[in-house]
Amino acid sequence: MDISTMRSVATVASLICFVGIWVWAWRRANKNRFDEAAQLPFIED
């Protein structure tokens, strides 16, 4: 395996990870949790 092949594999793996995180972040199932976390700085004790 030469360096070009390894770079290509690393690029594809990085893209797959990025798309996976993007899909996870934009799922409707996570909306309530993210909305709650966004309000944490405004909650007073």
C-alpha positions in Angstrom: 0.0 0.0 0.0 1.6 3.3 -1.0 1.2 6.7 0.5 -1.4 7.9 -2.0 -3.7 5.0 -1.2 -3.4 5.6 2.5 -4.2 9.3 2.0 -7.2 8.4 -0.1 -8.5 5.9 2.6 -8.0 8.5 5.3 -9.9 11.2 3.3 -12.8 8.8 2.6 -12.9 7.7 6.3 -12.9 11.4 7.4 -15.7 12.2 5.1 -17.8 9.3 6.3 -17.2 10.4 9.9 -18.2 14.0 9.1 -21.4 12.9 7.3 -22.2 10.6 10.2 -21.8 13.4 12.8 -23.8 15.8 10.6 -26.7 13.3 10.3 -26.6 12.6 14.0 -26.8 16.3 14.8 -29.7 17.0 12.5 -31.9 14.1 13.5 -35.2 15.2 15.0 -34.8 12.8 17.9 -31.9 15.0 19.2 -33.8 18.3 18.8 -35.2 18.4 22.4 -31.9 17.6 23.9 -30.1 20.3 21.9 -32.7 22.9 22.7 -32.4 22.1 26.4 -28.7 22.4 26.2 -28.9 25.7 24.4 -30.9 27.2 27.3 -28.5 26.1 30.0 -26.5 29.4 30.1 -29.8 31.3 30.7 -31.1 29.2 33.6 -30.4 30.9 37.0 -29.9 28.9 40.2 
